[in-house]
Every structure is written in structure tokens, then in C-alpha cells.
Amino acid sequence: MWLVVLAAGCGSGGHRTAPSASGSALPISASASGRAAWVAEADRLAVSVDEGRSLANAVAAARLRTRSWRLYGKRVDALEAVELLSTASRGSWPGACDAALTRGLLEAELRNDPSEAYRAAYKVRAASKVAACVKSAKRILAVLATYRPPPEVLDALTRSEPASAAPNASALAAGKVVVPTLNASRTAGPARIQAIEPYGARESARVVVRLDKPALYQVGTLGAASGRGPRLFVDVPQGKYSGKMRFDVGGLLQRVRVGKRASGTRVVLDLSRAAYRNVFFLPEPFRLVIDVSTQPPKQTHAQGRRMVRRVVLDPGHGGHDPGAVGVFGLREKDVTLDVAHRAAPLIARELGISTLLTRDSDTYVSLAERTARANAFSADLFVSIHCNASESSDAHGVMTFVLDSAKDPLGSRVAARENDASVQASEELARALGNALGGHRAASTHFAALLQRSTMASVGSRYRGLRDQGVKSAGFYVLAGAHMPAVLYEVSFISNITEEQRLDTADYRQKLADAIVNAIKAYRGGL
């Protein structure tokens, strides 16, 4: 309850009453009429917002849900409050800043993480022009000064994105996301939805919507009502679709429904309970990715001992996709699977960490599904294993990538090959998503450095001339949307004759597997 004190005077934490849709006050007291009545009134207010009524009703509903959570201990109430405050923080109405600040504090309270509260207040102070709200944010920052994150984390919170990746003002007000300048001329006219791919699990889910061209999209929510769970929807204006209209899934995502509207197509996710959401796009081919999870986004510390209970190893390529092929015919997909098979039992046996492989045989798994499996597993680390390749047969060495927007021509070329997309598309993804990683960026970069160091110790000591290519940044599709620190490990250049021959030996692959295990051990131990 440490954040309840901080919230007093700003947003839902500082109000004794909640205005109803008619403007009257609803007394907030435990003895009034119980949680059921509070939830019913909160849902009524939330529905009124969906029907175009004042965003103040979303704040009122959030207050009811928040107090219900604190009194009755139902986590679903807190999650609903976060969603309502997220809705209320949009646009330019007078209460948007307070709603954003209150949402940040509530999310931090859910995680019991004072540093997360500091980050939320820091973002509001930097972005808002509402004097009273900025004053509240400053007061919170002063109280939580002890929990101030490292400078690089704070810098990432306020780093401005390129104009090409930012929504324009009118679209932002309408709740739409504008496709960046990449192929912008192709957004005119109808877009055809080619496929809808749901991936469900008990506590999380991912839905991939494939389109034949870039398109605008709008995200919205509908609260639980009349025995139905909450719903998340994505509208594609002018979107055309003629396929299957309903997909039964199970777990958090009960089903996906598709509806035709006068303005386009709506994709609806019927959820069994309230969940956090993250919606983004992948440029080539154009896909909307909708992630939902009952767990709030993790904040991983870059320093000190870390909780690592579950690890996902992702052997690159597979099935009809061989990946890069060496001069003597060695296939990337075979090397990556073998290295993963060698590392997984060691991680489980020596470190006591549960390990999942995104593919356990020579099968094809899409890039989007790989990350979805890691999220569903609630992994604490995600390691995608690949072999590098270059037009130059002289290129050699080991490098590890993180998802970030730093300009790196070499990294962009490697990402384009792994994404099976253009360099421009890979750079666009890095710009759009790299700055949204928060604390995962620092932790991912730190783990990548440990993996490089471990590789040179394990492999470089035995094989002379192995070059440490270091940690690099690029826009890899397979890292997009990961809920945990994630890296892409390029174990060697299969296009280099010497390294291809090494990759074709059991000893070299075992030492690469050992490097992964040792890096995870060091990361967990706080090195």
C-alpha cells in the first residue's frame, strides 16, 4: 500500500467520491452495497465511455475499480482500472495528465515496484504542460528519489522518436496509429486482410493479422458486461476480409471474432478476464500483432542478482526454411537446433532452470509465434540462435544483437536477412519499437555482453582467430513484443569456409552451448 499515500491528491488515489455519468457523486465506502454493486456501476460508466460519453466517466469507473481492489483484493479490479485510466489518458482533455499519472502509480503498485512509480512520474513531468499535474509528479519524484533508475533508463523514457515513426496529431486524437513513412504511398485505398492467426495460452495470447499492404488501425476496449468478459478490438478502416469469421482459442483469449462494418473490418478479442495489451505492426509483409497478458509488463534490472526461473531457446529457421547454407552445404537450421538441444538439458540440470525450445524438431515456426511461445511460457530470458552469413566469404566472428534503434549498417543487413525483409523495413521496426523497450533494453544489452564474453572464453580459447564482433543493435522481427530481455545470437559465419567447418563439428557446437549456459549463470548471479 506504499503507493496509496503517493496517489493522494492525484487521480483515483486522492478522491473520496466518484462522479457518476449523471454528475452525481457515488459514495466510496466498504459498507455501501458490496463489490458487486461497485463493479456493476464501474461497468456502466465504462460502457458510457465506449458509447462516446465523457472520458471523465472512465476515471470515475477506475476509481471504483481501484477502491474495490484495495478493499476486496480482486486483482481483476486493478487490471480493469489500469485499462480505464489508459483510455482516460488519451487526447487533450483536462484530466488526461492526472489519468496517466494515476495509471502509472497503479501499475507500479501492482508490481510493488517503487522504481516503476518513479519512471511513471518522470514521464509525466517531462511530457505534460498541465501545471498542477506536473507539480504532483515532482512531489512523487522527490518522495521516491531513492528509487531513481539509472540515467540511461530515464533517457530512454523521454527520447523522442523520428518524425516518420510518430502519429500525426489528427490520427492521435482519433486513437489511430499511422503507418510510418515506409511504403506510405501504399496506404491509400482498401487493404485486404489475408489471414488471422491466433496463438493462445492460459495467461497470455497473441493474434497476428496479415494484410496485403500497410494500413491505419485503431485500438479500443469494451468492459465486461452482461455475463461477458472484457473485449479488445482493432478496427482497420477500409479493411476487406472474406475468410473465417470466428476462431475459438481458449485460455485468456476465448475467441477471435471478425465483424464487417461500414467503415471497414473489426477484429474482436473476447477475453476471459482483464489483461494488459500491446499492439504493434511488423512492416514487411505488413502484419498487426496484438499481444494480451494477465501479467503487467516486467521491469528487469540491469544490475544485481536476477530471478531467472524460465528460459526460452529459439533455434532459428526450420522446416521449409533452411536459413543460410554454407559452401559445403551445411544448413543453418540444423546447426541452431543442435546447439539448442545441447544447451537445454545443461540449463535444466546444472542451473535448475525450466527451459523451452520454440521448436524441438525440423519444423517451421513463424517469427511471430516464436515470441508468442516465449511470452506464454512467462520466460525470464529469450535467446534466438542463428548462424551469420555475408556476401564476403572473409567475414567471420561471433556477434549478439538486441532490438534497438541505433544506426548500424551491418546490423540492419543481418536483420533484413533474418526477417526476410528489406533493410529499410528492419530499420523502421527498430525505430518504432526500440525506444519502447524500457528496462528490457539495458538488461538485454547486459546479457548480450555476457554472452559474447562467455563465447570468447568457451570457444575462443580452443579455436584461434575467433573474432569478437561485439553487441549490436537492429530490428529483428523475432525479438519484437518479447516480454522479457531478449537477444539474437549469431554463433559464427556459415558463409566463411573455416567457420562452416567448425560449425559442422560436435565440439564447436558443444562449446557454443556451454557459452549460452555460462552466460545465463553469470546473468542470474548478478555479474
C-alpha positions as CSV (number, residue, x, y, z in Angstrom):
1,M,0.0,0.0,0.0
2,W,3.0,2.3,-0.1
3,L,1.7,4.0,-3.3
4,V,-1.7,4.8,-1.9
5,V,-0.1,7.7,0.0
6,L,1.7,8.9,-3.1
7,A,-1.5,8.8,-5.1
8,A,-3.4,11.1,-2.7
9,G,-4.3,14.3,-4.5
10,C,-3.7,13.0,-8.0
11,G,-6.0,10.7,-10.0
12,S,-8.0,7.9,-8.4
13,G,-5.9,7.7,-5.3
14,G,-6.9,11.1,-3.9
15,H,-10.7,11.1,-4.3
16,R,-13.3,10.2,-1.7
17,T,-16.2,10.1,-4.2
18,A,-16.6,9.2,-7.9
19,P,-18.9,11.2,-10.2
20,S,-21.5,9.1,-12.0
21,A,-22.5,9.6,-15.6
22,S,-25.2,12.0,-14.5
23,G,-22.8,14.1,-12.5
24,S,-23.9,13.0,-9.0
25,A,-21.4,11.6,-6.5
26,L,-21.1,7.9,-5.6
27,P,-20.0,7.4,-2.0
28,I,-17.0,5.2,-1.8
29,S,-17.3,3.1,1.4
30,A,-16.9,-0.5,2.1
31,S,-20.3,-0.8,3.7
32,A,-22.3,0.7,0.9
33,S,-23.5,-2.2,-1.1
34,G,-20.6,-4.5,-1.7
35,R,-18.2,-5.2,-4.6
36,A,-20.8,-6.5,-7.0
37,A,-22.6,-3.1,-7.0
38,W,-19.4,-1.2,-7.4
39,V,-18.3,-3.4,-10.3
40,A,-21.7,-3.0,-11.9
41,E,-21.6,0.8,-11.7
42,A,-18.0,0.8,-12.9
43,D,-19.0,-1.3,-16.0
44,R,-22.0,1.0,-16.6
45,L,-19.7,4.0,-16.6
46,A,-17.1,2.2,-18.8
47,V,-19.8,1.4,-21.4
48,S,-20.9,5.0,-21.5
49,V,-17.4,5.9,-22.5
50,D,-17.4,3.4,-25.3
51,E,-20.6,5.0,-26.5
52,G,-18.9,8.4,-26.8
53,R,-19.6,9.9,-23.4
54,S,-17.1,11.9,-21.4
55,L,-13.7,10.4,-20.6
56,A,-14.3,11.6,-17.0
57,N,-16.6,8.6,-16.7
58,A,-13.6,6.3,-17.4
59,V,-11.8,8.0,-14.5
60,A,-14.9,7.5,-12.3
61,A,-15.1,3.8,-13.2
62,A,-11.4,3.5,-12.5
63,R,-11.8,4.9,-9.0
64,L,-14.5,2.4,-8.2
65,R,-12.4,-0.5,-9.5
66,T,-9.3,0.7,-7.7
67,R,-11.0,1.0,-4.3
68,S,-12.8,-2.3,-4.8
69,W,-9.4,-3.9,-5.5
70,R,-7.9,-2.5,-2.3
71,L,-10.8,-3.5,-0.1
72,Y,-11.7,-6.8,-1.6
73,G,-8.4,-7.9,-3.1
74,K,-9.6,-8.9,-6.5
75,R,-6.7,-8.3,-8.9
76,V,-9.1,-8.1,-11.9
77,D,-10.4,-4.8,-10.5
78,A,-6.9,-3.3,-10.5
79,L,-6.3,-4.5,-14.1
80,E,-9.6,-3.1,-15.2
81,A,-8.7,0.2,-13.5
82,V,-5.4,0.3,-15.4
83,E,-7.3,-0.2,-18.7
84,L,-9.8,2.5,-17.9
85,L,-7.1,5.0,-16.9
86,S,-5.3,4.2,-20.1
87,T,-8.4,5.2,-22.0
88,A,-8.8,8.3,-20.0
89,S,-5.2,9.4,-20.5
90,R,-5.7,9.8,-24.3
91,G,-6.4,13.0,-26.0
92,S,-6.1,16.6,-24.7
93,W,-9.0,16.8,-22.2
94,P,-8.1,18.4,-18.8
95,G,-8.0,15.1,-16.9
96,A,-5.7,13.2,-19.3
97,C,-2.5,14.1,-17.4
98,D,-3.9,13.0,-14.0
99,A,-5.2,9.8,-15.5
100,A,-1.7,9.0,-17.0
101,L,0.0,9.7,-13.7
102,T,-2.5,7.6,-11.7
103,R,-2.3,4.8,-14.1
104,G,1.5,4.7,-13.8
105,L,1.2,4.7,-10.0
106,L,-1.3,1.9,-10.0
107,E,0.8,-0.3,-12.3
108,A,3.7,0.3,-10.0
109,E,1.6,-0.7,-7.0
110,L,0.5,-3.9,-8.8
111,R,4.2,-4.8,-9.3
112,N,5.2,-3.5,-5.8
113,D,8.0,-1.6,-7.6
114,P,8.7,2.0,-6.4
115,S,11.2,2.5,-9.2
116,E,8.4,1.9,-11.7
117,A,6.4,4.7,-9.9
118,Y,9.4,7.0,-10.3
119,R,9.6,6.2,-14.0
120,A,5.8,6.9,-14.5
121,A,6.1,10.3,-12.7
122,Y,9.2,11.1,-14.6
123,K,7.5,10.6,-18.0
124,V,4.5,12.7,-16.9
125,R,6.7,15.5,-15.7
126,A,8.6,15.5,-19.0
127,A,5.6,15.3,-21.3
128,S,2.8,17.3,-19.6
129,K,2.1,21.0,-19.8
130,V,-0.6,20.9,-17.1
131,A,1.0,22.8,-14.1
132,A,-1.0,21.1,-11.4
133,C,-0.2,17.6,-12.7
134,V,3.5,18.4,-13.2
135,K,3.5,19.6,-9.6
136,S,2.1,16.3,-8.4
137,A,4.7,14.4,-10.5
138,K,7.5,16.4,-9.0
139,R,6.3,15.7,-5.5
140,I,6.3,12.0,-6.2
141,L,9.8,12.2,-7.7
142,A,11.0,13.9,-4.5
143,V,9.5,11.2,-2.3
144,L,10.9,8.4,-4.4
145,A,14.3,9.9,-5.0
146,T,15.9,6.8,-3.5
147,Y,14.4,4.6,-6.3
148,R,15.7,6.8,-9.2
149,P,16.7,4.4,-12.1
150,P,20.0,4.8,-13.9
151,P,20.4,7.7,-16.3
152,E,20.2,5.6,-19.4
153,V,16.8,4.3,-18.4
154,L,15.5,7.8,-17.8
155,D,16.9,8.9,-21.1
156,A,15.1,6.1,-22.9
157,L,11.8,7.3,-21.3
158,T,12.0,10.7,-22.9
159,R,13.9,10.0,-26.0
160,S,12.0,11.4,-29.0
161,E,11.2,9.1,-31.9
162,P,11.9,10.2,-35.6
163,A,9.0,12.1,-37.2
164,S,8.5,9.2,-39.6
165,A,7.5,6.9,-36.7
166,A,5.2,9.3,-34.9
167,P,1.5,9.5,-35.4
168,N,0.2,12.8,-36.7
169,A,-2.0,15.0,-34.5
170,S,-5.4,14.2,-36.0
171,A,-4.8,10.5,-36.0
172,L,-3.6,10.5,-32.4
173,A,-6.8,12.3,-31.3
174,A,-8.9,9.7,-33.1
175,G,-7.0,6.9,-31.4
176,K,-5.4,5.7,-34.6
177,V,-1.9,4.7,-35.3
178,V,-0.4,5.9,-38.6
179,V,1.8,3.6,-40.6
180,P,5.3,5.3,-40.7
181,T,6.8,6.6,-44.0
182,L,7.8,3.2,-45.1
183,N,5.6,2.5,-48.1
184,A,3.4,5.4,-47.0
185,S,2.1,5.9,-50.6
186,R,0.6,2.4,-50.4
187,T,-1.7,3.2,-47.5
188,A,-4.3,4.8,-49.9
189,G,-7.2,2.7,-50.7
190,P,-8.6,-0.6,-49.2
191,A,-6.3,-3.1,-47.6
192,R,-7.1,-6.8,-47.7
193,I,-6.8,-8.9,-44.6
194,Q,-5.2,-12.1,-45.8
195,A,-5.1,-14.2,-42.7
196,I,-5.8,-14.0,-38.9
197,E,-3.5,-16.2,-36.8
198,P,-4.3,-16.7,-33.0
199,Y,-1.9,-18.2,-30.6
200,G,-3.5,-18.8,-27.2
201,A,-2.3,-19.8,-23.7
202,R,-3.6,-19.8,-20.2
203,E,-2.3,-16.4,-19.1
204,S,-1.4,-14.7,-22.5
205,A,-2.2,-14.7,-26.2
206,R,-1.1,-13.3,-29.5
207,V,-3.1,-12.6,-32.6
208,V,-1.4,-11.8,-35.9
209,V,-3.4,-10.0,-38.6
210,R,-1.8,-10.3,-42.0
211,L,-2.6,-7.6,-44.6
212,D,-1.6,-7.2,-48.2
213,K,-0.5,-3.6,-47.7
214,P,0.2,-1.1,-44.8
215,A,-3.0,0.3,-43.2
216,L,-4.2,2.5,-40.5
217,Y,-5.7,0.8,-37.4
218,Q,-7.5,1.8,-34.3
219,V,-7.4,0.0,-30.9
220,G,-10.3,0.1,-28.4
221,T,-11.7,-1.8,-25.4
222,L,-15.1,-2.8,-24.1
223,G,-15.5,-3.7,-20.4
224,A,-17.1,-6.8,-19.1
225,A,-20.9,-6.7,-19.1
226,S,-24.0,-9.0,-19.0
227,G,-22.0,-12.1,-18.3
228,R,-19.4,-11.4,-21.0
229,G,-15.7,-10.9,-20.4
230,P,-13.8,-7.8,-21.5
231,R,-13.1,-7.3,-25.2
232,L,-10.3,-5.8,-27.1
233,F,-10.9,-4.7,-30.7
234,V,-8.8,-3.5,-33.6
235,D,-10.5,-1.6,-36.4
236,V,-9.0,-1.5,-39.9
237,P,-10.7,1.4,-41.8
238,Q,-11.4,0.3,-45.4
239,G,-10.1,-3.2,-44.5
240,K,-11.6,-6.0,-46.5
241,Y,-11.9,-9.6,-45.3
242,S,-13.6,-12.7,-46.6
243,G,-12.2,-15.5,-44.6
244,K,-13.2,-17.4,-41.4
245,M,-15.3,-15.2,-39.1
246,R,-14.7,-16.9,-35.7
247,F,-11.7,-18.6,-34.1
248,D,-12.1,-20.5,-30.8
249,V,-8.9,-20.4,-28.9
250,G,-9.1,-21.0,-25.1
251,G,-7.3,-19.7,-22.0
252,L,-7.1,-16.0,-21.6
253,L,-8.3,-15.5,-25.2
254,Q,-11.6,-17.3,-25.5
255,R,-12.1,-16.5,-29.2
256,V,-11.4,-14.1,-32.0
257,R,-14.3,-12.7,-34.0
258,V,-14.3,-10.7,-37.2
259,G,-17.0,-8.2,-38.0
260,K,-17.7,-6.3,-41.1
261,R,-18.5,-2.6,-40.6
262,A,-19.5,0.2,-42.9
263,S,-16.1,1.8,-42.4
264,G,-14.0,-1.4,-42.7
265,T,-13.3,-4.5,-40.6
266,R,-13.2,-5.0,-36.9
267,V,-11.2,-7.8,-35.2
268,V,-12.5,-8.6,-31.7
269,L,-10.7,-10.5,-29.0
270,D,-13.1,-12.0,-26.4
271,L,-11.1,-12.3,-23.2
272,S,-11.9,-14.4,-20.2
273,R,-10.6,-11.7,-17.8
274,A,-9.0,-8.3,-17.8
275,A,-5.5,-8.2,-19.4
276,Y,-2.7,-5.8,-20.4
277,R,-2.3,-5.2,-24.1
278,N,0.4,-4.3,-26.6
279,V,-0.5,-3.7,-30.3
280,F,2.2,-3.0,-32.9
281,F,3.0,-3.7,-36.5
282,L,5.7,-5.5,-38.5
283,P,6.5,-3.8,-41.8
284,E,7.2,-6.4,-44.5
285,P,4.9,-8.2,-45.0
286,F,2.6,-5.9,-43.1
287,R,1.2,-7.5,-40.0
288,L,-0.7,-6.2,-37.0
289,V,0.4,-8.0,-33.8
290,I,-1.9,-8.0,-30.8
291,D,-0.5,-9.2,-27.5
292,V,-2.5,-9.7,-24.3
293,S,-1.4,-10.9,-20.9
294,T,-2.7,-11.1,-17.4
295,Q,0.7,-10.1,-16.1
296,P,1.9,-6.4,-16.2
297,P,5.0,-5.7,-18.3
298,K,8.1,-6.7,-16.5
299,Q,10.8,-4.3,-15.5
300,T,14.2,-6.1,-15.5
301,H,17.1,-4.6,-13.6
302,A,20.4,-4.4,-15.5
303,Q,22.5,-4.8,-12.3
304,G,22.5,-7.2,-9.4
305,R,21.2,-10.8,-8.9
306,R,18.2,-11.6,-11.0
307,M,15.4,-14.1,-10.8
308,V,15.8,-16.5,-13.8
309,R,13.3,-19.4,-13.5
310,R,12.4,-19.9,-17.1
311,V,14.5,-19.6,-20.3
312,V,13.4,-20.0,-23.9
313,L,15.8,-21.1,-26.6
314,D,14.8,-20.3,-30.1
315,P,16.6,-22.4,-32.8
316,G,16.4,-20.2,-35.9
317,H,14.6,-21.3,-39.1
318,G,13.4,-24.9,-39.7
319,G,11.2,-27.0,-41.9
320,H,10.9,-25.5,-45.4
321,D,13.2,-22.6,-44.3
322,P,16.8,-23.8,-44.2
323,G,18.3,-20.4,-43.3
324,A,21.7,-19.7,-44.6
325,V,23.6,-22.5,-46.3
326,G,27.4,-22.8,-46.3
327,V,29.7,-23.5,-49.3
328,F,29.8,-27.3,-48.3
329,G,26.0,-27.5,-47.8
330,L,25.8,-27.1,-44.0
331,R,22.3,-25.7,-43.2
332,E,21.7,-23.0,-40.5
333,K,18.5,-24.7,-39.3
334,D,20.4,-27.9,-38.4
335,V,23.2,-26.1,-36.5
336,T,20.8,-24.0,-34.5
337,L,18.6,-26.9,-33.4
338,D,21.6,-29.0,-32.4
339,V,23.1,-26.2,-30.3
340,A,19.8,-25.6,-28.6
341,H,19.4,-29.4,-27.9
342,R,22.9,-29.4,-26.3
343,A,22.2,-26.3,-24.2
344,A,18.7,-27.0,-22.9
345,P,19.5,-30.1,-20.7
346,L,22.5,-28.3,-19.2
347,I,20.4,-25.3,-18.3
348,A,17.9,-27.6,-16.6
349,R,20.3,-29.9,-14.9
350,E,23.1,-27.6,-13.9
351,L,21.2,-24.4,-13.3
352,G,17.8,-25.8,-12.3
353,I,16.0,-23.5,-14.8
354,S,13.0,-24.6,-16.8
355,T,13.8,-24.5,-20.5
356,L,11.5,-24.4,-23.5
357,L,12.5,-24.7,-27.2
358,T,10.4,-22.9,-29.7
359,R,10.9,-25.9,-32.0
360,D,12.1,-29.3,-31.0
361,S,12.5,-30.8,-34.4
362,D,12.9,-29.8,-38.1
363,T,9.7,-27.9,-38.3
364,Y,8.8,-24.4,-39.4
365,V,7.6,-21.9,-36.7
366,S,6.8,-18.3,-37.8
367,L,8.7,-15.5,-36.2
368,A,5.6,-14.1,-34.5
369,E,4.7,-17.5,-33.0
370,R,8.2,-17.9,-31.5
371,T,7.9,-14.8,-29.4
372,A,4.3,-15.7,-28.5
373,R,5.6,-19.0,-27.1
374,A,8.2,-17.3,-25.0
375,N,5.6,-14.9,-23.7
376,A,3.1,-17.7,-22.9
377,F,5.9,-19.5,-21.0
378,S,6.5,-16.4,-18.9
379,A,10.2,-16.6,-19.7
380,D,12.8,-14.5,-18.0
381,L,15.2,-14.7,-20.9
382,F,14.8,-15.3,-24.6
383,V,17.8,-16.5,-26.7
384,S,17.3,-16.8,-30.5
385,I,20.1,-18.8,-32.0
386,H,21.3,-18.2,-35.6
387,C,24.3,-18.6,-37.9
388,N,25.5,-15.4,-39.6
389,A,26.1,-15.0,-43.4
390,S,27.7,-12.4,-45.6
391,E,28.3,-11.7,-49.2
392,S,32.0,-11.6,-48.3
393,S,33.5,-15.1,-47.5
394,D,36.1,-13.3,-45.4
395,A,33.5,-12.1,-42.8
396,H,33.9,-14.1,-39.6
397,G,33.3,-14.0,-35.8
398,V,30.5,-14.0,-33.2
399,M,28.0,-11.2,-32.5
400,T,24.9,-10.8,-30.4
401,F,22.0,-8.5,-31.2
402,V,19.4,-6.6,-29.2
403,L,16.3,-4.8,-30.5
404,D,17.1,-1.1,-30.6
405,S,17.1,1.9,-32.9
406,A,20.9,2.6,-33.0
407,K,22.1,3.0,-36.6
408,D,24.2,0.1,-37.6
409,P,24.5,-0.8,-41.3
410,L,25.9,-4.2,-40.6
411,G,23.1,-5.0,-38.1
412,S,20.5,-3.8,-40.5
413,R,21.7,-6.1,-43.2
414,V,21.8,-9.1,-40.8
415,A,18.3,-8.2,-39.6
416,A,17.0,-7.9,-43.1
417,R,18.2,-11.4,-43.9
418,E,16.8,-13.0,-40.8
419,N,13.5,-11.1,-41.2
420,D,13.3,-11.9,-44.9
421,A,12.5,-8.2,-45.5
422,S,14.3,-5.1,-46.7
423,V,16.9,-3.2,-44.8
424,Q,14.5,-0.2,-44.7
425,A,11.8,-2.3,-43.1
426,S,14.1,-3.7,-40.4
427,E,15.4,-0.2,-39.6
428,E,11.7,1.0,-39.4
429,L,10.9,-1.7,-36.9
430,A,13.9,-0.8,-34.8
431,R,12.8,2.9,-34.7
432,A,9.2,2.1,-33.9
433,L,9.8,-0.4,-31.2
434,G,13.4,0.1,-29.9
435,N,12.5,3.1,-27.8
436,A,9.6,1.3,-26.2
437,L,11.7,-1.4,-24.5
438,G,12.2,0.4,-21.2
439,G,14.2,-1.6,-18.7
440,H,14.5,-4.6,-21.1
441,R,16.9,-2.7,-23.3
442,A,19.5,-2.4,-20.6
443,A,19.1,-5.9,-19.4
444,S,19.1,-7.3,-22.9
445,T,22.3,-5.4,-23.7
446,H,23.9,-6.6,-20.5
447,F,23.0,-10.2,-21.2
448,A,24.3,-9.9,-24.8
449,A,27.6,-8.7,-23.5
450,L,27.9,-11.6,-21.1
451,L,27.1,-14.0,-23.9
452,Q,29.8,-12.5,-26.0
453,R,32.3,-12.7,-23.2
454,S,31.3,-16.3,-22.4
455,T,31.6,-17.3,-26.0
456,M,35.1,-16.0,-26.3
457,A,36.1,-17.8,-23.1
458,S,34.5,-21.1,-24.1
459,V,35.1,-21.2,-27.8
460,G,37.8,-18.6,-28.4
461,S,40.3,-20.4,-26.1
462,R,40.1,-23.5,-28.2
463,Y,39.7,-22.1,-31.7
464,R,42.2,-19.5,-32.6
465,G,41.3,-16.5,-34.7
466,L,37.6,-16.3,-33.5
467,R,36.7,-12.7,-33.7
468,D,34.5,-11.0,-31.1
469,Q,32.2,-8.8,-33.2
470,G,30.5,-7.4,-30.0
471,V,27.0,-6.4,-29.2
472,K,25.0,-4.7,-31.9
473,S,21.5,-3.3,-32.4
474,A,19.0,-3.9,-35.2
475,G,15.3,-4.5,-35.8
476,F,14.7,-8.3,-35.6
477,Y,11.1,-9.4,-36.0
478,V,11.6,-12.3,-33.7
479,L,12.5,-10.0,-30.8
480,A,9.5,-7.8,-31.3
481,G,7.0,-7.9,-28.5
482,A,9.1,-10.1,-26.2
483,H,8.0,-9.6,-22.6
484,M,11.5,-10.3,-21.3
485,P,15.1,-9.5,-22.0
486,A,15.8,-11.0,-25.5
487,V,18.8,-11.4,-27.7
488,L,19.7,-12.9,-31.1
489,Y,22.9,-14.8,-31.0
490,E,24.8,-15.2,-34.3
491,V,27.1,-18.0,-33.4
492,S,29.5,-17.8,-36.4
493,F,29.5,-17.1,-40.1
494,I,28.3,-20.2,-42.0
495,S,29.4,-18.3,-45.2
496,N,33.0,-18.5,-44.1
497,I,34.7,-21.8,-45.1
498,T,36.7,-22.1,-41.8
499,E,33.7,-21.3,-39.6
500,E,31.4,-23.6,-41.6
501,Q,33.8,-26.4,-41.0
502,R,33.9,-25.6,-37.3
503,L,30.1,-25.4,-37.1
504,D,30.0,-28.9,-38.6
505,T,31.8,-30.4,-35.6
506,A,30.2,-31.6,-32.3
507,D,33.0,-30.0,-30.3
508,Y,32.4,-26.5,-31.6
509,R,28.6,-26.8,-31.2
510,Q,29.0,-28.0,-27.6
511,K,31.3,-25.1,-26.7
512,L,28.7,-22.7,-28.1
513,A,26.0,-24.4,-26.0
514,D,28.3,-24.1,-23.0
515,A,28.7,-20.4,-23.7
516,I,24.9,-20.0,-23.5
517,V,24.7,-21.9,-20.2
518,N,27.6,-19.9,-18.7
519,A,26.1,-16.6,-19.8
520,I,22.8,-17.4,-18.2
521,K,24.5,-18.5,-15.0
522,A,26.5,-15.2,-14.9
523,Y,23.4,-13.1,-15.6
524,R,21.4,-14.8,-12.8
525,G,24.3,-14.3,-10.4
526,G,24.5,-10.6,-11.0
527,L,27.7,-10.4,-12.9
